Amino acid sequence: MSRRALIPPALRDACESAGMSPGILSGGHVFMTGVTGAGADGVMPDTEKAQFHACFEKIATVLAEADMALTHIVEMTSYHVGLRAHFGAFDDVRTAYLTAPYPAWTAVEVAGLRREGAVVEIRVIAALD
């Protein structure tokens, strides 16, 4: 089985310094590393909603490296700091990016995330049709 790293040009430097790939295409599936809303420069957006949008935009950028789109997502896990406080805003953003049939989804509240200031980290698996 062949595997290919999916590293958009804007994320290349950050991925090389971290020693990781944002996504791996393997056997018709993309397995993504969890993403936060931080930009390629490491700067975290000021608002939760901006973080949520940035996460989905980053996911779309990685999927595009495999000629896939958000519609190819089959499973999503989101990790939240303060889940109940921002769930409504997250769900509004999520449904702006994802459409029926929606992927399987698990939302988990956590005490903290690796990236300072992040309130969400999203991990997805996508599949070719």
CORWOWO-V5599 format. One record per residue. RES is the residue in three letters. SS is DSSP state (helix for helix, strand for strand, loop for the rest). PSI is psi in degrees with one decimal (none if undefined). Layout:
BEGIN
res = [RES RES]
ss = [SS SS]
psi = [PSI PSI]
END
This chain:
BEGIN
res = [MET SER ARG ARG ALA LEU ILE PRO PRO ALA LEU ARG ASP ALA CYS GLU SER ALA GLY MET SER PRO GLY ILE LEU SER GLY GLY HIS VAL PHE MET THR GLY VAL THR GLY ALA GLY ALA ASP GLY VAL MET PRO ASP THR GLU LYS ALA GLN PHE HIS ALA CYS PHE GLU LYS ILE ALA THR VAL LEU ALA GLU ALA ASP MET ALA LEU THR HIS ILE VAL GLU MET THR SER TYR HIS VAL GLY LEU ARG ALA HIS PHE GLY ALA PHE ASP ASP VAL ARG THR ALA TYR LEU THR ALA PRO TYR PRO ALA TRP THR ALA VAL GLU VAL ALA GLY LEU ARG ARG GLU GLY ALA VAL VAL GLU ILE ARG VAL ILE ALA ALA LEU ASP]
ss = [loop loop strand strand strand strand loop loop helix helix helix helix helix helix helix helix helix helix loop loop loop loop strand strand strand strand loop loop strand strand strand strand loop loop strand loop loop loop loop loop loop loop loop loop loop loop loop helix helix helix helix helix helix helix helix helix helix helix helix helix helix helix helix helix loop loop loop loop loop helix helix helix strand strand strand strand strand strand strand strand loop loop helix helix helix helix helix helix helix helix helix helix helix helix helix helix helix loop loop loop loop loop loop strand strand strand strand strand strand loop loop loop loop loop loop loop loop loop loop strand strand strand strand strand strand strand strand loop loop]
psi = [132.4 148.3 144.4 130.4 139.3 102.5 100.1 145.7 -39.4 -21.0 -2.4 -50.7 -45.2 -38.7 -39.3 -42.1 -29.5 -14.0 45.3 164.4 138.5 -27.3 155.6 127.3 120.8 122.7 37.1 6.3 148.2 126.2 116.6 143.0 148.7 138.5 144.3 -179.6 1.6 143.3 173.4 -24.1 0.5 -3.9 129.4 132.4 155.1 -28.8 154.8 -45.8 -38.8 -37.3 -43.5 -46.5 -44.1 -37.6 -49.9 -34.9 -41.0 -42.0 -45.2 -38.4 -41.8 -44.6 -35.2 -27.9 -21.0 17.1 39.1 168.9 177.0 -26.9 -13.7 -5.6 128.8 -21.2 139.8 135.5 127.8 134.9 125.2 136.0 115.1 42.5 -50.7 -30.4 -29.6 10.7 -43.4 -45.9 -41.6 -44.7 -37.0 -44.8 -45.2 -47.1 -12.4 -25.8 -32.8 139.5 167.1 142.5 124.6 148.8 158.9 143.3 135.1 128.9 128.8 132.1 133.7 161.9 -28.5 165.8 158.4 -42.3 120.1 130.6 -7.9 137.8 -8.7 147.6 131.8 134.4 135.7 158.8 131.5 155.9 141.6 148.2 none]
END
